[in-house]
Amino acid sequence: VPSPPMRILYGVVGEGMGHATRSKVTCEHLVEAGHQVKIVVSGRAHAFLAKSFPDVVEIKGLTIRYVDNKMDRDGTLARNVIAAPGMLASNVNAYFAKVAKFKPEAVIADFDSFAYLFAKRHGLPVMSIDNQQIISRCKLGKFAKHGVKVDYQMTKGFVRAKLPACDHYVITTFFYPPIRPKYAHDTTLVPPILRKSIIEAKKKARAGDHVLVYQTSTSDKALIEQLN
């Protein structure tokens, strides 16, 4: 039985573009199913999603600092701590001015804390759709911890604290590790959520014709030369 149309608040973290491209596909599906979708998003992902959807609210979000193609952990932490007070004030204003009037009935968060907090504050059901939760909700092998045990535990703790106690977690993944027993009832692993343009390109692609590179950091100047 088809579900009745709902007003859905969809929060997207703006660091990188993977969250935005995945959310674009999911939001298109929701709109096609008759739901009203209001998107809240930070960073350059806002411009990307605003091209495809009429109701997109820009908020302030956390950012990652890269040095020599690696995340600068201390620099990232310092930058976000300094920006946090102003970012919080800006987002509160955006939410009360543009989101509260929408009166969402459910929330979906792609690693976005503000839509999640809106759901918790207003007693709304909230679903998480991202790839990060695999770190905390699945049993990963020794390969994930070898040589980086401290970083692994820190990342696991951060991911677990980012969106706790959602009603359900949908995790996109290339591999399928066992889900931890205590999370089995509210966790689902699915393949990557791909745009139609990517699926069509895959049909035409031939082995050896292309090399696909996903590059977030702009500091890796040697990459182009290496690809050539």
Protein Blocks (a to p, Z undefined) as FASTA:
>chain_A
ZZddddddddddfehjklmmmmmmmmmmmmmnopacddddehjllmmmmmmpcbdcdddd
dddddeehiacfklmmmmmmmmmmmmmmmmmmmmmmmmmmnopabdcdehiaklmmmmmm
nopacddddfklmmmmpccdfklmgoplmmmmmmmmmmmmmmgoifbdcdddfbdcdddf
klmmmcccddddddfklmmmmmmpcghjaccdddfblklmmlmmmmZZ
